[in-house]
Amino acid sequence: MKPIQPPPTTASANRPRRRPDLTLPLPQRLPQIAVPLPLPPSSAPSSTTSQLISNSKQQPFNISELDRMNRIGSGSGGTVYKVVHRPTGRLFALKVIYGNHEDDVRRQICREIEILRDVDNLNIVKCHDMFDHGGEIQVLLEYMDGGSLEGTHISHEASLADLTRQVLSGIYYLHRRKIVHRDIKPSNLLINSKKQVKIADFGVSRILAQTMDPCNSSVGTIAYMSPERINTDLNHGKYDGYAGDIWSLGVSILEFYLGRFPFAVGRQGDWASLMCAICMSQPPEAPATASREFRDFVSCCLQRDPAKRWTAAQLLRHPFVYGSPSNHTINSNKQVHPTHQLLPPPPRPHFSSSS
């Protein structure tokens, strides 16, 4: 590429433009009416600019254009409705959050939802918009026509490995963005007609858990919580939210395989019974009839010591998940993000559970 050449010099350009002895007086500024000069543009956009940028990414919805069709679920402090957007005919899920929250809590929820609107992963339910309407906080979410996986029995290991990989892909994405779900369980895992499994109900659940009793039924059951989260005397009072998500994942995946809650008590049992089963007994294991890979995968999730639990990145490389034939099939169809391209090389196969 040739450099831009300066314009040719002309005779008129060499003529003097002003008399050297001529000066122009500057206007006098009156201090009492002086106006400060505007600041130079900042590299960091203001909150108003950020809001405009956020809105420019996606056309905001008008709540008056949403018609409720029917209720499709409730939990975690809210009720979820199936709604249709009249101008486009698109279906969405609208979550209405219970309670008259204080202003500080309301602002915190709104900030969290603004963050969640930027979350973009094929294995996480998309948050489209948020409305503060009539004293209620309403969140417009992606509609999953297959509903939740609660009560699903999946004894076929290849299918379970595919489901596990999709959930892990979503957890891995969240953890990389420093987001902890805190409420991984079958009812928060949704599926659509394309067989895509997506994580739902995060962010807002965490805010509610911070402002309410964590064992309150309006926040959620403790059945899928890790031992150190329920009993703060464990692990020297330290709680690692990332490791807590992995424990919840292990309990959920084992429940899918068994077709029942894997502890000796029911998941809807009273608080004391659940606490004893989760905190005082040995972690549940996959049955001997399961494959060695699956038994080891469950063991890597359900370690009593949170420091010994594998991370989402490590579990995506576990032989049960990474070695599954469905892993390559799904990735070739581009139904989920190719997470394996972002991960370190897989660890050497090591089985911690008995063969």
C-alpha positions as CSV (number, residue, x, y, z in Angstrom):
1,M,0.0,0.0,0.0
2,K,1.4,3.4,-1.0
3,P,1.6,6.0,1.7
4,I,-0.7,9.0,1.4
5,Q,1.2,11.8,-0.3
6,P,0.8,15.4,0.9
7,P,-1.1,17.8,-1.4
8,P,1.1,19.6,-4.0
9,T,2.5,22.9,-2.9
10,T,1.0,25.9,-4.7
11,A,2.1,29.4,-5.0
12,S,-0.9,30.6,-2.9
13,A,0.2,28.3,0.0
14,N,3.5,30.2,0.2
15,R,1.9,33.6,0.6
16,P,1.8,35.0,4.2
17,R,-1.6,34.5,5.8
18,R,-1.4,37.3,8.4
19,R,0.6,40.3,9.4
20,P,3.2,39.3,12.0
21,D,2.5,42.4,14.0
22,L,-1.3,41.8,14.2
23,T,-2.8,40.1,17.2
24,L,-6.4,39.4,18.3
25,P,-7.4,40.0,21.9
26,L,-8.9,36.9,23.7
27,P,-12.4,37.4,25.2
28,Q,-12.4,38.0,28.9
29,R,-14.1,35.4,31.1
30,L,-16.2,36.6,34.0
31,P,-15.6,34.3,37.0
32,Q,-19.2,34.6,38.2
33,I,-20.6,33.1,35.0
34,A,-17.6,30.9,34.0
35,V,-18.6,27.5,32.6
36,P,-16.1,24.6,33.0
37,L,-14.8,23.0,29.8
38,P,-16.2,19.6,29.0
39,L,-14.1,16.6,30.1
40,P,-12.4,14.6,27.4
41,P,-14.2,11.3,26.4
42,S,-13.4,8.5,28.8
43,S,-12.4,5.0,27.7
44,A,-14.9,3.6,30.2
45,P,-18.5,4.2,29.2
46,S,-20.9,5.6,31.7
47,S,-23.7,3.7,33.2
48,T,-26.1,5.3,30.8
49,T,-23.9,4.5,27.9
50,S,-23.5,0.9,29.1
51,Q,-27.3,0.6,29.3
52,L,-27.6,1.9,25.7
53,I,-25.0,-0.5,24.5
54,S,-26.8,-3.3,26.3
55,N,-30.1,-2.4,24.8
56,S,-28.5,-2.1,21.3
57,K,-27.5,-5.8,21.4
58,Q,-31.1,-6.9,21.6
59,Q,-34.3,-5.0,21.1
60,P,-36.0,-4.7,24.5
61,F,-39.4,-6.4,25.0
62,N,-42.5,-4.6,26.1
63,I,-44.3,-6.5,28.9
64,S,-47.7,-5.4,27.6
65,E,-47.0,-7.5,24.4
66,L,-46.6,-10.7,26.4
67,D,-49.7,-12.9,26.9
68,R,-49.6,-15.6,29.6
69,M,-50.8,-19.0,28.3
70,N,-50.4,-21.3,31.3
71,R,-48.3,-22.0,34.4
72,I,-45.5,-24.4,33.7
73,G,-43.7,-24.5,37.1
74,S,-42.9,-23.0,40.4
75,G,-40.0,-23.0,42.8
76,S,-37.0,-21.0,44.0
77,G,-39.2,-18.2,45.1
78,G,-41.2,-17.8,41.9
79,T,-43.7,-19.0,39.5
80,V,-43.0,-19.7,35.8
81,Y,-45.5,-19.0,33.0
82,K,-45.5,-19.9,29.4
83,V,-46.0,-16.7,27.5
84,V,-46.3,-15.7,23.8
85,H,-44.9,-12.5,22.3
86,R,-47.8,-11.2,20.2
87,P,-45.8,-9.2,17.6
88,T,-43.6,-12.2,16.7
89,G,-45.5,-15.2,18.0
90,R,-42.4,-16.4,19.8
91,L,-42.8,-18.5,23.0
92,F,-40.9,-17.6,26.2
93,A,-41.0,-18.5,29.8
94,L,-41.8,-15.7,32.3
95,K,-40.6,-16.1,35.8
96,V,-42.4,-14.0,38.4
97,I,-40.3,-13.7,41.6
98,Y,-42.3,-13.9,44.9
99,G,-42.1,-11.4,47.7
100,N,-42.0,-7.7,48.4
101,H,-38.2,-7.3,48.4
102,E,-36.5,-4.4,50.0
103,D,-35.0,-1.8,47.7
104,D,-31.4,-3.0,48.3
105,V,-32.4,-6.6,47.5
106,R,-34.4,-5.5,44.5
107,R,-31.5,-3.5,43.1
108,Q,-29.2,-6.4,43.7
109,I,-31.5,-8.8,41.8
110,C,-31.7,-6.3,38.9
111,R,-27.9,-6.1,38.7
112,E,-27.6,-9.8,38.7
113,I,-30.1,-10.2,36.0
114,E,-28.3,-7.6,33.9
115,I,-25.2,-9.8,34.2
116,L,-27.2,-12.9,33.3
117,R,-28.4,-11.2,30.1
118,D,-24.8,-11.4,28.9
119,V,-24.5,-15.1,29.5
120,D,-24.4,-16.9,26.2
121,N,-24.0,-20.7,26.1
122,L,-26.0,-23.3,24.4
123,N,-26.3,-25.3,27.6
124,I,-27.7,-22.4,29.7
125,V,-31.2,-21.1,29.5
126,K,-31.0,-17.6,27.9
127,C,-32.2,-14.6,30.0
128,H,-33.8,-12.2,27.5
129,D,-35.1,-9.3,29.6
130,M,-36.2,-8.2,33.0
131,F,-39.2,-6.2,34.2
132,D,-40.0,-4.5,37.5
133,H,-43.8,-4.4,37.1
134,G,-46.4,-3.7,39.7
135,G,-44.0,-4.4,42.5
136,E,-43.0,-7.8,41.0
137,I,-39.7,-8.7,39.4
138,Q,-40.4,-10.6,36.2
139,V,-37.7,-12.3,34.2
140,L,-38.2,-13.3,30.5
141,L,-36.4,-16.6,29.8
142,E,-35.9,-19.0,26.9
143,Y,-38.7,-21.4,26.6
144,M,-37.8,-25.1,26.9
145,D,-40.6,-27.2,25.4
146,G,-39.4,-30.5,27.0
147,G,-39.7,-29.2,30.5
148,S,-37.5,-30.3,33.4
149,L,-35.7,-33.6,33.9
150,E,-37.0,-34.1,37.4
151,G,-38.2,-37.7,37.8
152,T,-36.3,-38.9,34.7
153,H,-34.7,-42.4,34.8
154,I,-31.8,-42.8,32.5
155,S,-30.1,-46.2,32.9
156,H,-28.5,-46.1,29.4
157,E,-25.0,-44.9,30.1
158,A,-24.3,-43.5,26.7
159,S,-27.4,-41.3,26.9
160,L,-26.5,-40.3,30.5
161,A,-23.0,-39.4,29.4
162,D,-24.3,-37.1,26.7
163,L,-26.6,-35.4,29.2
164,T,-23.8,-35.1,31.7
165,R,-21.5,-33.6,29.1
166,Q,-24.0,-30.9,28.2
167,V,-24.6,-30.0,31.9
168,L,-20.9,-29.9,32.5
169,S,-20.4,-27.7,29.5
170,G,-22.8,-25.2,31.0
171,I,-21.2,-25.4,34.5
172,Y,-17.8,-25.0,33.0
173,Y,-18.9,-21.9,31.2
174,L,-20.4,-20.4,34.4
175,H,-17.4,-21.2,36.5
176,R,-15.0,-19.6,34.0
177,R,-17.1,-16.5,34.3
178,K,-16.8,-16.7,38.1
179,I,-20.5,-17.5,38.4
180,V,-21.7,-20.2,40.9
181,H,-25.1,-21.7,40.4
182,R,-25.7,-23.0,43.9
183,D,-28.9,-24.9,43.0
184,I,-28.0,-27.7,40.5
185,K,-30.7,-30.3,40.7
186,P,-32.8,-32.3,38.2
187,S,-35.7,-29.8,38.3
188,N,-33.3,-27.1,37.2
189,L,-32.1,-29.1,34.2
190,L,-34.4,-28.5,31.2
191,I,-34.6,-30.1,27.8
192,N,-36.1,-29.1,24.5
193,S,-37.2,-30.9,21.3
194,K,-33.7,-30.7,19.9
195,K,-32.5,-32.8,22.9
196,Q,-30.5,-29.9,24.2
197,V,-30.1,-29.9,27.9
198,K,-29.8,-26.5,29.6
199,I,-29.2,-25.2,33.1
200,A,-31.9,-22.9,34.5
201,D,-32.7,-20.9,37.5
202,F,-29.3,-19.5,38.5
203,G,-28.3,-16.1,39.7
204,V,-31.7,-15.1,41.2
205,S,-31.6,-18.2,43.4
206,R,-28.3,-17.1,44.7
207,I,-29.6,-13.7,45.6
208,L,-32.6,-15.2,47.3
209,A,-30.5,-17.6,49.2
210,Q,-28.4,-14.7,50.6
211,T,-31.5,-12.8,51.8
212,M,-33.4,-15.8,53.3
213,D,-32.8,-18.8,55.4
214,P,-30.9,-21.2,53.1
215,C,-33.0,-24.1,54.5
216,N,-36.3,-22.3,53.8
217,S,-38.5,-24.2,51.4
218,S,-39.1,-21.1,49.4
219,V,-35.4,-21.1,48.5
220,G,-35.0,-24.8,47.8
221,T,-34.4,-28.2,49.4
222,I,-31.0,-29.0,50.9
223,A,-31.2,-32.5,49.3
224,Y,-28.6,-31.6,46.7
225,M,-26.4,-29.3,48.8
226,S,-22.9,-30.4,49.7
227,P,-22.1,-31.5,53.3
228,E,-19.9,-28.5,54.0
229,R,-22.6,-26.1,52.9
230,I,-25.2,-27.6,55.2
231,N,-22.9,-28.1,58.2
232,T,-20.5,-25.2,58.5
233,D,-18.5,-27.0,61.0
234,L,-17.1,-29.2,58.2
235,N,-14.1,-28.1,56.1
236,H,-13.2,-25.6,58.8
237,G,-16.2,-23.4,58.0
238,K,-15.0,-22.8,54.4
239,Y,-17.3,-23.2,51.5
240,D,-16.2,-23.4,47.9
241,G,-19.2,-22.7,45.7
242,Y,-17.6,-24.3,42.6
243,A,-17.0,-27.5,44.4
244,G,-20.5,-27.3,45.8
245,D,-21.9,-27.2,42.3
246,I,-19.9,-30.4,41.5
247,W,-21.4,-32.2,44.4
248,S,-24.9,-31.2,43.3
249,L,-24.1,-32.4,39.8
250,G,-22.9,-35.8,41.1
251,V,-26.1,-36.3,43.2
252,S,-28.3,-35.4,40.2
253,I,-26.5,-37.7,37.7
254,L,-26.6,-40.6,40.1
255,E,-30.3,-40.0,40.7
256,F,-30.9,-40.1,36.9
257,Y,-29.1,-43.5,36.8
258,L,-30.9,-45.0,39.7
259,G,-34.3,-43.5,39.1
260,R,-34.5,-42.4,42.7
261,F,-32.8,-40.1,45.2
262,P,-29.5,-41.7,46.0
263,F,-29.5,-41.3,49.8
264,A,-31.3,-43.4,52.3
265,V,-34.0,-40.8,52.8
266,G,-36.3,-39.1,50.4
267,R,-35.3,-35.8,48.9
268,Q,-38.5,-34.3,50.3
269,G,-37.6,-35.5,53.8
270,D,-37.3,-33.3,56.8
271,W,-34.3,-31.1,57.3
272,A,-32.8,-33.2,60.2
273,S,-33.1,-36.5,58.2
274,L,-31.5,-35.0,55.2
275,M,-28.7,-33.4,57.2
276,C,-27.8,-36.7,58.9
277,A,-27.9,-38.6,55.6
278,I,-25.8,-36.1,53.7
279,C,-23.3,-34.9,56.4
280,M,-22.9,-38.0,58.6
281,S,-23.1,-41.0,56.2
282,Q,-20.7,-41.9,53.5
283,P,-21.3,-40.4,50.1
284,P,-23.5,-42.5,47.8
285,E,-21.9,-44.7,45.2
286,A,-23.0,-46.0,41.8
287,P,-24.0,-49.7,42.0
288,A,-21.6,-52.4,41.0
289,T,-23.6,-53.2,37.9
290,A,-22.6,-49.8,36.5
291,S,-19.5,-49.4,34.3
292,R,-16.2,-48.7,36.0
293,E,-16.0,-45.3,34.2
294,F,-19.4,-44.2,35.6
295,R,-18.7,-45.4,39.1
296,D,-15.4,-43.5,39.1
297,F,-17.1,-40.4,37.7
298,V,-19.6,-40.4,40.5
299,S,-16.8,-40.8,43.0
300,C,-14.9,-37.9,41.6
301,C,-18.0,-35.7,42.1
302,L,-19.1,-37.0,45.5
303,Q,-15.9,-36.6,47.6
304,R,-16.6,-35.5,51.1
305,D,-13.5,-33.3,51.0
306,P,-14.3,-30.5,48.5
307,A,-10.7,-30.1,47.6
308,K,-10.7,-33.6,46.2
309,R,-13.6,-33.1,44.0
310,W,-12.8,-32.7,40.3
311,T,-13.4,-29.4,38.6
312,A,-15.8,-29.0,35.7
313,A,-12.9,-28.8,33.3
314,Q,-11.4,-32.0,34.7
315,L,-14.7,-33.9,34.6
316,L,-15.2,-32.9,30.9
317,R,-12.1,-34.9,30.3
318,H,-13.2,-37.9,32.4
319,P,-13.4,-41.2,30.4
320,F,-17.1,-41.5,31.2
321,V,-17.8,-38.2,29.5
322,Y,-15.0,-37.6,27.0
323,G,-14.8,-41.3,25.9
324,S,-18.5,-41.6,25.1
325,P,-19.3,-42.1,21.4
326,S,-22.1,-39.6,21.8
327,N,-19.6,-36.9,22.7
328,H,-18.2,-36.9,19.2
329,T,-21.6,-37.2,17.5
330,I,-23.1,-34.3,19.3
331,N,-20.1,-32.1,18.7
332,S,-20.1,-32.9,15.0
333,N,-23.8,-31.7,14.9
334,K,-22.8,-28.5,16.6
335,Q,-25.6,-28.8,19.1
336,V,-23.3,-27.6,22.0
337,H,-20.2,-25.5,22.2
338,P,-17.0,-27.4,21.4
339,T,-15.8,-27.1,25.0
340,H,-13.1,-29.7,24.5
341,Q,-11.1,-27.2,22.4
342,L,-10.8,-24.9,25.4
343,L,-9.6,-27.5,27.8
344,P,-6.2,-28.8,28.8
345,P,-5.1,-32.3,27.6
346,P,-7.1,-35.1,29.3
347,P,-5.6,-36.6,32.5
348,R,-4.4,-40.1,32.5
349,P,-7.2,-42.5,33.3
350,H,-7.2,-43.1,37.1
351,F,-10.1,-44.9,38.8
352,S,-10.6,-44.0,42.4
353,S,-13.5,-46.4,43.0
354,S,-13.2,-50.1,43.4
355,S,-13.6,-52.2,40.3
